[in-house]
Amino acid sequence: MKIKRMGAVFFLVVCVFCGCGKHEISHEKNGQNVSEEYRRAMEKAETTPYGAYPELVTYTLAQISGANNSNLPEGDTYEDNAYTRYLRKMLNIQNDTVYMDTEERYSELVNILVKDQNLPDIMVVTDREILKELVENDLVEDLTEVFEKCTSPRIKEMYESYGDALLNSGKFNGRLMAVPETVIDHGPNLLWLRKDWMEELGLEEPETLEDAFEIIDAFVQNRMGTEDGETPVGLACDTNLVGTTSSSYSVDPVFDSFGANPQRWISQDGEIVYGSLTEETKEALDYLHKLYDRGILDRNFALRAPNNLRDLVVNGKCGAFFGLWWTPNNPLMESYEKNSEADWEPYYLQELADKNVYESFRDNKYVVVRKGYEHPEIVMKVISVLFDYTRYEAEDAREVNEYFALNVDPTARPLVINVDYNEATYQVTENIEAALNGNYPEGNLTAIEQSYYQACSSYLSGNDYTAEDWAAYKSRISAVGLLVDKHYTPAVRSYLDDAGGEIPQSLRQFETSTFIQIIMGEKPVSYFETFVEQWYQQGGHELTQQIRLSNPST
């Protein structure tokens, strides 16, 4: 944990009115002894998306750290990078990161800060229960008015593209107490296979999941990527089994193929049930057990930590895993840097049946402002600049937008969230593909699209392209392009009315442990019925009744 102290109350301010940088004025925090010109500038800054503060405003921050310094270019830091430099240039603000931890430990860090009531000015909250605690204890600012005044029209339009439910998830008693990250559809998990291994073994590309599993079986039988004394690795799999929008190595497509929805609340026969308890989930677990018995599912998956799974892929020990479209950025770019002959190709093989699955915002991030902070509007100004102005209007934000093609992780941003339209992922790719094919004017591309377009063009030219260029092409064209070509359509989301439905940790652990034991054959598939009974007995019945009572219209 990194901790710094706040600065002094009185300071000298460089004049921003003439831009010369030579004049200085003395200003006190209580607002006395300031010019009318200064006051007008401050009022504009506090009531508009893009107005610059007449003095440098520093805000303390709790931040999630990314692997490898978030892939920032050499010399850049969390407080001095393309994002922070542009925000300082345009708004005259500067972040001071006083607390930082990895994504795995960040919620624990925030929980400690909340318990101690020792909050930074701004932070992202990744646990909804902590968010509720912050609001209930009056520890965060009401952002209702600053959202209206300091949010650009395009950002408001982005939130409106999700309907009312998303923004409402940050409201308590009708007041906006936290700004939610937009839940951009990332599409289904794709199966990433080593195509160079397939070609070496004379295997045809898969058309179904079963075809793919036969290919993985061939990888195992031929000990691909394995040295003497090593056990071949089949399909890499995380012990969580079900993925999030920031994780790979799940087996969601197997559950999807059975119409199962574990770890989600669903509508079944006219009432809400927990998807992990259905007959479809039982059938999927039975199938996963058979894959495990055949060695197609990694026989050591229960022992793998996330870093170990990444190492298997990067070091060429594994040739198959499920991941979302951004997988080439992480971990495949590192695999490519180590061995450019490793040809990873995505496949979309599962059928997604129409299903009524409810979102509970359990994976969402929220931005909050400490109660009493002088400039709560900074949050909406940062969002407006980074996710609207630099992408659609700025002519001097090239360094910011190049970060996308350079694979700089979102954790490099002062606010570790993303804000965009609901179907932005697919629209961006459609525009890039059209430009690459000469069917869309390059000059009409947004700044982000321009960045990806240039990277993809560099890769296609075959001359001096970088690993970042390869990752940009594989993610945006090979992966998202595959979904576009397959006419994938995001499901219409339904939301639980009180945005709840969180499963207690004890029940989550019970579920995970049971599912792993069934897959490994330590318990028979018939034990699933006992699991369902015990889940209800251990608090599941009360939880289900609570969800049904708070969502009578579903």
N, C-alpha and C positions, 0 to 999 in steps of 0.2 A: 504494500500500500504506500502510495506516494503522497506526502502531505506538505503543503506550503501554508504560509500565513498571508492574510490580507494586507494590502498596501496601506499607506497613510491616508488620512482624511483630506489633507490639503495638498494640492499639487499645482504645478505650472502647466498651462495648456498652450500648445502651438496654435496660432491663429489659423482658422480654416476658411475665413471669409475671403481673404485676398489670395490665398494659396502660396504666399511667398515663403512661409516657413520661418520668417525672421521676427515677427511681432509676437509678444507674449503678454498674456493678461493673467491677473491673479483672480482665482475663483474659489469660493468656499462651497462646500457641499450643501450648506443651508440655503443656497440660492441668492444670497445677498451680493451686492457689488458687481452685478453683471449688466452688460449693455442690453438695450432693447433688441439689437441685432442678434446677440447671443440667444436671448429668450425666444425670438422667432425661429431661429435655427433649431433650438432644442424642441420647441413645440412641433415643428415639422418632422423631426426625427422620431418623436414619440407618437405621432399619429399617421404616419405613412409607411408603406413597405420599404421604400428605397431612400428616404431622407437620411443624410449623414449626421451624426452627432457632432456638435461644435467642439467637443473635447473627446479624447480617447476614453472609451468606456471599456473597462476590463471586467469580465465575468468569470467567476470560478466555476469549475466543471468537474463532474464525475464522468469518466469515460471508459469504454470497453477497449482494451488493447487487442490488436490483431497480430497474427503470426508474422514473423520476419518484419517487425516494425510496420505492419500493414502494407508491406511491399512498396513503401514510399521510396522515391528516388534518393540516392545517396545525398546526405546533407539535410534532407527534410526531416522535420520532427512533427509531433502532434500539435505543437504550438506555432510552428513556422513551416507551412506547406502551401500548396497552391490555393487550397480552400481558405485558410486563415489569412493569407496575404491578400486575397481578393476581397474578403470581408472587411479587412482593415482599410483597404483602399476605397471601398465603396461606402461603407457604413461607419468607419472609424471605431471599430470594436476589436477586441483581442481576448481570446480565451486563455485562462490560466488553469491548467489541468491539475487539480489538487488531489484527486483520488483516481486511481486507475487499477483495473484488474482484468484478467482474461474473461472471455465470455462464459466459461464454465464456472467461474467463481464470482462473477459480477453481482449476481442476485444476493449472494451471501454478504458481499461488501455493502451493498445498498441497504440490506436489512440491518446491518450494524449501525450505519449512519442514521437510519430512521429511529432505531431504538435509543441511540444516544442524542437524537435531535440535533445532530451536527451536520447539517446539509450544506452542500455547495449551492451557489446561486441557481444553477441549471443542471439537470441530470436526466438521463434516460432511465426509465423503470421497465424492467423486463418481467416482472412478476405482478399479476393483477391483484393479488392479495395485499402486497406491499402498497400498491397504488391506493387501494381502499383504505388502508391504515393511514396513509399520508393525508387523505381527504378527511377522514373521520376525526383526526387529531388536529385539523386546521393548520397543517404544516406547509401547504402549497397555495400559490396565488390563483385567484379566479382569472381565467384568461378569456372570458367571454367577450369583453369589450375590445381587448387588443387584437383578438382574432378578427373582429369586424373592421377595425381601423387599419391594421398593419399587415394584413394578408392581401396579396395581389389577387386580382379577379381570376387569373388563370389557376392559381392554387386552390381557390374556392371551387372552381369548376372541376378540378381534379377530385376533390373530396365528394362533390355532388355526383360524380360518375359511379360512385359505390352506393348511391341511395343515402338514406338518413342514418342507417344503422352504424356505419363506421364512425362518423363523428360523434354520434350519440354515445358510443362506448367510452368516450372521454368525458361525458357529462354526468354530473351527480346533482340530483334535484334541479335539473334543467340548466345547470351552469357548467361551462366548459372548464374543467379543472386540470385536464391533461390533453395534449395534442397527440392523437394516435398516428402511428405510421400507417401509410396506405398498404392494404393487403393485396398488392399486385399479384395477379395470377401467374404462377411460375410453371403452370402446366403439369402434366403427369411425370412420374419418374421414367426415365429412359434406361434401357439396358446398354451399357457401354462395354463393347467387346474389343479385344485385340484382333483387328482384321488381318494384321500381318501373320499372326499365328494361324488364323483360319486358312489363309492362302498357303502357308507352309504345309498344312495338313490336308490341303485339297478339299476344304469344306465350303459348301455353298452358304450364302447369307440366309439367316433365319426369316421365316415368314410368320411363325407363331412362337409363343413362349416355350412350348415343348421342343420345337426345333432348336431354340436357343439353349435349352438345358442339355440337349444332345451334344451341342457344340462344346459346352462347358465340360461335359463328361469326357469328350475327346481330349480337351486340354489336360484334364486330370490323368487320364489313362496314358497319355504321351508325356507326362511329367514336364509340361511346358513351364519354362522359367525356374525349374527346380534343379538344384545341384545334388550331388551324391549325399545321402544321409538326410535330406530334407523331405518333408511330407508335402505332396502337391496341394495347392490351395484351389478350391473350387470357387463358387460364388462368394465373394466377400460380403459379410453381413454384420451389422451392428446389433448388439444385444437389445437395443430399444425396439428393433424390428420395424417400427413405424417411424417414418422420418418427419422432419419439419422443413420449413422453407430455407433453412440454413444448414442442412445436413445431407449427407449421402449415405450409402451402404444400407438402406432399408430394404425390406422385401414387400413394399406396398403393392407393386404390380401383381404379386401372387395373390394377395388378399383381394385386389381389384378383380382379378379373373374369376373369383368365386362370389363376387358381389358382396364381399365382407368389408366392414368399416370399423376395425378395432380402434379404440381410443377416441371415438367420435360419438356424439349423441345423434341418433337418427330417428326418423319417423317410420314406424313399422306397424301395420294393421291399425292405423289411426291413433297411435299413442307413441310418446317418446320412450325410447329404450337406449341402453348403452350398447354401442356396436360391438364391443368385445365379448358380449354374452350370447350372440346369435348363433344359429345353426351354421350359417355361412362361414363364420369365423372358425368354428370347429372343423369344418371341411377343409378350410385353407391350412389349418395347423396339421391336419392329417397328411395333406399333400407335402407340406414342408418337412414333415418327419420322413416321408419317403425319399425326398431329395437329399436329406441328411444321410439316410441309410446308404444311398447310392454314392455318396461322396461328392455329389454335385454342389450341395451347400457345404461351405467350409466346415470341416469336422472340428475345427478348433475355434469356431466363431464365439463361443461363450467365454473364451479367455482373451479375446481381442479388445484392447483399449482403442479409442479413436486414433491416437497417434500411430499405433501399430498397424491399423487398417490402412492409413495413409502411406506408411512405409512399404507395405506389401505392393501397393500400386506403383509408387515412385520407383521402387527398386526392381520392378519387373517380375515379381513373384506371383502376381495375380493377373488374370486376363479378363475378369468379368465382375461388374458390380452395377447396381442401380444408382442413378443420380439424376439430378435436375439439369436443365439446359446449361447452367453456368458451370458445370463440372470441368470443362477444359481450363477454366481459370484456376480452379482449386479442386482436386490436386493434380490434374493432368498436365498443366503447364510445366510443373516441376519434373514430371515423368518425361516429358518431351525434351526438356533441357538436358536431362541425363542420357536420354537415348532417343534421338530423333527418328529412329527406325520403328519405334513403338507407335503403331498406327491405330489409334483408338477411334472407333466409329459408333455412333448412337443408333439404337433401334427402338421404335415404338411399336410394341407387339400386343399389348393387352387391350381388351375391349372394356371401355368404361360405360357401364350401364347407367341409365338414368336413376338417380338416387337422391333421397331427401336427407342430406347430411347437414347438421347445424354447426355453424361456426360459433365458437365461444371466446374468440380473441385470446385464447390461452397462450399463443405464441407471439402475440403482438408486442410492440414496444410503444412506450408513451413518454413524451417529453413533459416534464414538470418544472415549475419555477418556485424557488424557496419563498415562503411567505415573508413579505417585508422587503424583498429585493426591489430596488429603485426602478429598474427598467425591465419589467416582465415582457414588454413588447419585443425585446430582442429576439425571442424564440421565433416569432412570426416573421420578423425581418430576415433572419438567417434562412429560414425555409423558403421565403419568397425569392431571395437572391440566388441560393444554390440550386433550387429545383424549378425555377421559372426564368429569372432574368439571364443567368449564365447560359441556359439551354436555348432560349428563344429570342433574346434581344441583344445581348452583349456582343460587342465587336472586339472586346479586349480580354476575353476569358478563355483564350486558347489553352493556356496552361492548365486551367481547371478541367476542361473537357478532354484533354489528352490523358488525364489520369484514367479514364475508362479504358482506353486502348492499352495503357501501360499496366492494366490489371492491379491498380492500386485498390486495396480493400476499402469498403465503405467505413470501416472503423477509423480511417484517417480523418473523416469529417468531424467537426466539433459536435454535431448531433448525429449519432449513429443510427439514422433512420433513412428511409427513402420515401419520396412523395411523387406520385405520378398517376396518370390515368389508369383505369382498371385494366384495359387491354394493351397497355403501352408496349409490353414485351413483343407482341406480335406485330403491332403497327410499325415499330422501329425496324424490325427485320424485313417486313414487306417493302418498306421504303428503300432500305439498303440494297436488297436484291434487285429492285426495279432500277436503281441507279447503276448497279454493276452491269445490268443487262442493257443499259442505254435507254431505258423506258421511263426514266424519271430524272428531271434536271438536278444535277449535283448541287446547284446553288439553292435549291428548295429544301435541302436536308437541314434538319436542326443541328445544333452544335454537337450533340451526342452522336447523332447519325453520321455527321461528317467525320468524327473521330474514328468510328467503327468502319466507315466506308474506306477511309485511307488505309487503315490497318489491313482490311480484307483485300484491297487492291494490291497492297504490297505483297501479301502472301500469294495471291494468284499470279503475280508477275514472276515469282520464283527467284527474284534477285535480292539478295541481302535482307530477307525478311527475318524478323525476330521471333522468339518464342511467344511474345505478346501478340504479334500479328497472327501466328498460328492459332492461339487461343481465341482471339477475336473471331476468326473465321469459323472455327469448329463450334463455338458456342452460338454465335448469331446466325450463321448460315447452315451449318450441318445439323445442329440440334433444333433451334427454333424454326429454321426453314423446313425441317422434317415435319414438325407439328402443323405448320402453315399448309404444307403440301397435302397432309393427311386430313385437312379441314377440321382440325381439333377446335372445339368450341368450349370455352370455360363454362363450367356449370353455374347456374344462377344460385347465388348464395342465400341461405336462410340463416337468420341469427336468433340465438336465444334472447328472449326479451330483456333479461336482466344481465346479459353478457356474462353469465356465470357458467356453471357446469364443471367447475374445476374438480378433478379427482384427487382426494387426499393422498398424501405421499404413501401411507401404509397400503392403501388399495392399489396404487400404481406398482409398488414393489411386489405385492402379492400376485398381480396379473403378470408382470414380466417374468417373475420366477416360475410361475406355473407354465406359461407358454414355452419358455426355454426347456423346461423339463419334458414337456410333451414332444417338442421337436426332437430332442435328443433321445427320446425313448425311455427316459428315466421314470416317466409315468405314462400309462396307456392313454390313448385318445379318449377312452370312456371316462377318464378322470375329469374331463371338461365339465361334465354335469355337476360333479362335486364342487368344482371351482365356482360355478355359477351360484350354487346354493350358498357357499361360504362368503362369496362376494357380497351378496345381499345381506347376509347375517352380520357382516363386519362393518355395516354402515351404509352399504349400497342401497338398501331399501329406502332409508330416510332421504338419502341424496336424490334418488330417482323421484320420490314423491315431491320433494322440494322443487325440482326442475319442472315437473308436470304442473304443479300448482302455479308457478310463476310464468308459465307459458301455455295458458289454457286455449289459445287460438290455434296452436299448431296441429 
